[in-house]
């Protein structure tokens, strides 16, 4: 993300993935790859938590409820706040309920 860039409020759960071989995204892993001079945090609206970017800091959050793994956990709606000064590099990975690589390789996602 460059200065002024952001990603609006969203959720990593995708309901129609229930019908796919890999199932829904159950967890998100998000890693900050650099320090940001100002801004660029990850804000969770329903939890009223903002995590500021710091190189090597990793976030892990659920997209589903423990006892209902096909139900979205609405607490983890989040957004990438605008970068005010500097640039933000980050990486994310989504963990699905079941094997993702095999159906993806077979173009069945």
Rosetta blueprint (number, residue, H / E / L):
1 X L
2 X L
3 X L
4 X L
5 X L
6 X L
7 X E
8 X E
9 X E
10 X E
11 X L
12 X L
13 X L
14 X L
15 X H
16 X H
17 X H
18 X H
19 X H
20 X L
21 X L
22 X L
23 X L
24 X L
25 X E
26 X E
27 X E
28 X E
29 X E
30 X E
31 X E
32 X E
33 X L
34 X L
35 X L
36 X L
37 X L
38 X E
39 X E
40 X L
41 X L
42 X E
43 X E
44 X E
45 X H
46 X H
47 X H
48 X L
49 X E
50 X E
51 X E
52 X L
53 X L
54 X L
55 X L
56 X L
57 X L
58 X E
59 X E
60 X E
61 X E
62 X E
63 X L
64 X E
65 X E
66 X L
67 X L
68 X E
69 X E
70 X E
71 X E
72 X E
73 X L
74 X H
75 X H
76 X H
77 X L
78 X E
79 X E
80 X E
81 X L
82 X L
83 X E
84 X E
85 X E
86 X L
87 X L
88 X L
89 X L
90 X E
91 X E
92 X E
93 X E
94 X E
95 X E
96 X E
97 X L
98 X L
99 X L
100 X L
101 X H
102 X H
103 X H
104 X H
105 X H
106 X L
107 X L
108 X L
109 X L
